[in-house]
């Protein structure tokens, strides 16, 4: 039994080392570091370098021209998405805090993106998303209120073209998603999202163990 416990500790330690290595593998430039610092000052979470790199890769793989982002923050995830998108692509990013979007605008400029590469919409996501075009997006990235994630999924399915991608950040919820103990409502909603995505005939899903968990799914044609 002691030997097994030792092996379990070794496996856990190795996984943590691997995750740290995966994040350290990605080098970030001054614009990304500046955006991260603004997020820390505002007490906002931002995607890990590994998660950002995954988003960049997915946007590039989808040859994304139109991307919708829920949760602008200070622009960390937006920079990664823009780096993967086509040079003529536009990021539509929504956030309830316009002051955070001002930081993101500055970060995008510092990263070398022209002003027309991003459209900033202040407001609550579930008020803004219904105004966006049906089937008009190649990728939707959700990093907003986890209690609203199942509702974001419904909107995303309407917004995505066939073959488009939807991604949800933070689905591990700091380990609470798989914790058998009593959990708050937002964790229950994340579990609901995971069940819905896994069981949907419209989606081809995967769960990437980067950052705090990145749930991704392709909308079938």
C-alpha positions in Angstrom: 0.0 0.0 0.0 2.8 2.4 0.9 4.5 1.6 -2.4 1.2 2.4 -4.3 0.8 5.7 -2.5 4.4 6.6 -3.4 3.7 5.8 -7.0 0.6 8.0 -6.9 2.5 10.9 -5.5 5.2 10.4 -8.2 2.5 10.4 -10.9 0.9 13.5 -9.5 4.3 15.2 -9.3 5.2 14.2 -12.8 1.9 15.6 -14.1 2.4 18.9 -12.4 5.9 19.1 -13.8 4.6 18.3 -17.3 1.9 21.0 -17.0 4.5 23.5 -15.8 6.8 22.5 -18.7 4.0 22.9 -21.2 3.2 26.5 -20.0 6.9 27.4 -19.9 7.4 26.0 -23.5 5.4 29.1 -24.8 7.4 32.3 -24.8 5.4 35.5 -24.4 6.3 38.9 -25.8 6.1 42.3 -24.1 2.5 43.0 -25.1 1.3 39.7 -23.5 3.3 40.4 -20.4 1.9 43.9 -20.1 -1.7 42.5 -20.5 -1.0 39.9 -17.8 0.3 42.5 -15.4 -2.9 44.7 -16.0 -5.0 41.6 -15.2 -3.1 40.9 -12.0 -3.5 44.5 -10.9 -7.3 44.3 -11.6 -7.6 40.9 -9.8 -8.7 39.2 -13.0 -7.7 35.7 -14.1 -6.1 35.3 -17.5 -5.6 32.2 -19.6 -2.3 30.3 -19.1 0.3 30.4 -21.8 -0.5 26.8 -22.6 -4.2 27.6 -23.0 -3.3 30.7 -25.1 -1.1 28.6 -27.3 -3.9 26.1 -27.8 -6.3 28.9 -28.8 -3.8 30.2 -31.2 -3.4 26.8 -32.8 -7.1 26.2 -33.0 -7.7 29.5 -34.6 -5.0 28.8 -37.2 -6.3 25.3 -37.8 -9.8 26.7 -38.5 -8.3 29.4 -40.8 -10.5 31.6 -38.7 -11.6 35.0 -40.1 -14.4 35.7 -37.6 -14.0 34.9 -33.9 -16.3 35.8 -31.0 -14.9 36.0 -27.5 -16.9 36.1 -24.3 -14.8 37.8 -21.7 -12.3 40.3 -23.0 -10.4 40.8 -19.8 -7.3 42.8 -20.4 -6.6 41.1 -23.8 -4.4 38.1 -23.1 -6.6 35.5 -24.8 -7.5 38.0 -27.5 -3.9 38.4 -28.5 -3.5 34.7 -28.8 -6.6 34.4 -30.9 -5.6 37.2 -33.2 -2.2 35.6 -33.6 -3.8 32.4 -34.9 -6.5 34.1 -37.1 -6.2 35.1 -40.7 -4.5 38.5 -41.3 -7.8 39.9 -42.5 -9.8 38.4 -39.6 -11.8 40.3 -37.0 -12.2 39.4 -33.3 -15.5 40.4 -31.8 -15.0 40.5 -28.0 -17.6 41.1 -25.3 -17.2 42.1 -21.7 -19.3 43.6 -19.0 -16.5 45.9 -17.9 -15.6 48.5 -20.5 -12.6 49.7 -18.5 -11.0 46.2 -19.0 -11.6 46.5 -22.7 -9.6 49.7 -22.7 -6.6 47.8 -21.4 -7.2 45.2 -24.1 -7.2 47.8 -26.9 -3.9 49.1 -25.7 -2.5 45.5 -25.5 -3.7 44.8 -29.1 -2.0 48.0 -30.3 1.2 47.0 -28.6 1.1 43.6 -30.2 0.9 45.3 -33.6 -2.7 44.7 -34.6 -4.6 47.4 -36.5 -7.6 48.9 -34.9 -10.0 47.2 -37.3 -8.9 43.7 -36.2 -11.1 43.8 -33.1 -14.6 44.9 -32.4 -15.2 45.7 -28.7 -18.8 45.3 -27.4 -19.4 46.2 -23.7 -22.3 44.4 -22.1 -23.6 41.2 -20.6 -22.9 38.3 -23.0 -26.4 36.9 -23.0 -27.7 40.4 -24.0 -25.1 40.8 -26.8 -24.8 37.4 -28.4 -28.4 37.3 -29.7 -27.5 40.4 -31.8 -24.6 38.6 -33.6 -25.1 36.9 -37.0 -26.3 33.3 -37.3 -23.5 31.1 -38.7 -21.2 34.0 -39.0 -18.3 32.7 -36.9 -15.5 30.2 -37.2 -14.7 30.0 -33.5 -16.4 31.1 -30.3 -14.3 31.3 -27.1 -16.1 31.4 -23.8 -14.4 32.8 -20.7 -17.2 34.6 -18.9 -19.6 33.7 -16.1 -19.3 29.9 -15.6 -22.9 29.9 -14.3 -24.0 30.9 -17.8 -21.8 28.4 -19.7 -24.8 26.2 -20.9 -26.5 29.3 -22.2 -23.3 30.3 -24.0 -23.3 26.9 -25.7 -26.8 27.4 -27.0 -25.8 30.7 -28.5 -22.5 29.4 -29.9 -24.3 26.6 -31.8 -26.3 29.3 -33.5 -23.3 31.6 -34.2 -21.0 28.9 -35.6 -20.7 27.8 -39.2 -20.6 24.1 -39.8 -17.1 22.9 -38.9 -16.6 25.8 -36.5 -15.2 25.5 -33.0 -16.5 26.4 -29.6 -14.1 26.5 -26.6 -14.8 26.9 -22.9 -12.1 28.0 -20.4 -11.9 26.9 -16.8 -14.0 23.8 -16.9 -11.8 22.1 -14.2 -12.9 24.9 -11.8 -9.7 24.5 -9.8 -10.5 20.8 -9.3 -14.0 21.3 -8.0 -15.7 19.8 -11.1 -14.5 16.3 -10.2 -14.7 16.8 -6.5 -17.5 14.6 -5.0 -18.2 17.1 -2.2 -21.0 19.7 -2.3 -20.3 22.4 -4.9 -21.6 25.8 -5.7 -24.2 26.4 -8.5 -21.5 27.5 -11.0 -19.7 24.2 -10.7 -23.0 22.3 -11.2 -23.5 24.4 -14.4 -20.1 23.4 -15.6 -20.9 19.8 -15.1 -24.2 20.3 -17.0 -22.2 21.8 -19.8 -19.8 18.9 -19.9 -22.6 16.4 -20.1 -24.4 18.3 -22.8 -21.4 18.7 -25.0 -20.3 15.0 -24.6 -23.8 13.8 -25.4 -24.6 16.2 -28.3 -24.9 14.7 -31.7 -24.1 18.1 -33.1 -20.7 18.3 -31.6 -17.3 16.5 -31.7 -15.7 17.3 -28.4 -12.4 17.0 -26.5 -11.2 18.2 -23.2 -7.7 19.6 -23.2 -5.7 19.5 -19.8 -4.2 23.0 -20.3 -4.6 25.8 -17.7 -7.7 25.2 -15.8 -9.2 22.9 -18.4 -10.2 23.9 -22.0 -13.3 22.2 -23.4 -13.4 22.3 -27.2 -15.9 21.0 -29.7 -16.4 21.1 -33.5 -19.9 21.8 -34.7 -20.7 19.0 -37.2 -21.8 19.9 -40.7 
